[in-house]
Amino acid sequence: MKQSTGFRDARYAQAIVNEISSLVDGRNIRIVHVCGTHEDTISQHGVRSLLPDSIKLVAGPGCPVCVCAAKDVDMAIELSRKGHIITTFGDMVRVPATNSTLAKERSNGADVRVVYGASDAVSIARDNPDREVVFVGVGFETTAPTIALELLGKPPSNFSILTSLKVIPPAMEILVNIEGFGVDGFITPGHVSTIIGSSAFQPFAEKHRVPCVAAGFEPLDVLESIRMILKQIQEGRADSENEYTRVVKPEGNLAAQRVLAQAFRIDDAPWRGLGIIKKSGYYIKKELAEHDARLRFEIPETESVDILPGCRCHEVILGMTDPLECSLFGTRCTPEDPYGPCMVGHEGTCRIRHEYTMD
């Protein structure tokens, strides 16, 4: 790590690393994070290389476009073929579905537009009153409130949302229940914790006896969160603590939580590579059903394929396989021509690992 100041101070980093080494005490420790931005920080700054060999830092399902089920993308593609305007975030247009991508459909004449958020999609709907405008909403608890606000703000009648919004804590349940995987601690996502609060992970920590620490996104944040997890292990505790105190509150953002509760209900949801996870998805409430693309349009049921032949994204998403162990990595699957969803977005583990290991 280069000499710097503030959150990247090299001497302070070394002091934390020294304490981490003393806390490990020869034990093998597996710490999992569930945030693509954390993986970017870890890979960019070589955090793994600073840690003792006995600590394994694993990337879990922290990329929203990676876990977006192929079925949802297939649905968006079908709507684009019907002549509707499809709006979504930049990464989503390149996410592989069963047989195509939104980018390919756009090259074939479909009206697919990249927007920065749901508000841009609402503006497009107002500017095109004679067209149906569908916003493909993808994200975790961080993105969901901004989409909820647009739903509650009386959007035009020609605007609807195809939701693929996910809730993070239930996915963590999947990881701790994988036989033989073993999780000694979780670095919980700072952005998500800003909304739901660090205390939201306390029931999980207590139930599974696994320490959790909400962390920020600087190298020192990550190192300090690891130190805090090891300290809990040493003391025999399993709590949800907050390293990211400059942003995250124990109770989270109560206003955002109210908006979410008004616009969405939580139900079972499909995650690419993980299957159906109970109570893990935001769905539009029946009071706002006129803006629910799933109900608004008749879309024929088709068999979707989440993981294409040879792709190991499902193993990468679960933290069971390192991207470099995949035979397609950097050959058949590259950021310029992604074969699997983990190579598409800037929060995808494969994309991040490619950026910092292939130069």
BELGINOR-V418920 format. One record per pair of residues at least 24 apart in sequence whose C-alpha atoms are under 6 Angstrom apart, sorted by the first residue. I is the first residue (numbers start at 1). J is the second residue. Records with the same first field share a line. If there is no record, write none. Layout:
# BELGINOR-V418920
I = J, J
This chain:
# BELGINOR-V418920
7 = 220
20 = 227
28 = 54, 55
29 = 55
30 = 55, 56, 183, 184
31 = 57, 184, 185, 186
32 = 57, 58, 59, 186
33 = 59, 60, 186, 187
34 = 60, 61, 62
35 = 62, 189
36 = 62, 63, 347
37 = 347
38 = 217
40 = 352
58 = 319
59 = 319
60 = 317, 318, 319
61 = 317
63 = 347, 348
64 = 139
66 = 341, 342
67 = 271, 272
68 = 271, 272
69 = 271, 272
70 = 97, 306
71 = 304
73 = 97
77 = 102
80 = 110
84 = 132
85 = 111, 112, 133
86 = 112, 134
87 = 112, 113, 114, 135
88 = 114, 115, 135, 136
89 = 114, 115
90 = 114
91 = 345
95 = 341
98 = 304, 305
118 = 147
125 = 159
132 = 158
133 = 159
134 = 160, 161
135 = 161
136 = 161, 162
137 = 162, 163, 164
138 = 164, 165
139 = 165
140 = 165, 166, 167
141 = 192
142 = 191, 192
145 = 256, 260
148 = 260, 263
160 = 291, 292, 293
161 = 292, 293
162 = 293
165 = 281, 282
166 = 280, 281
167 = 280, 281
170 = 280
184 = 210
185 = 210, 211, 212
186 = 212
187 = 212, 213, 214
188 = 213, 214
189 = 214
190 = 214, 215, 216
194 = 248, 252
195 = 252, 253
196 = 252
197 = 249, 250, 251, 252
198 = 250
199 = 250
201 = 240
202 = 239, 240
205 = 238, 239
206 = 238
209 = 238
210 = 238
211 = 238, 239
212 = 240
213 = 240, 241, 242
214 = 242, 243
215 = 243, 244
216 = 244
272 = 306
273 = 314
313 = 342
323 = 350
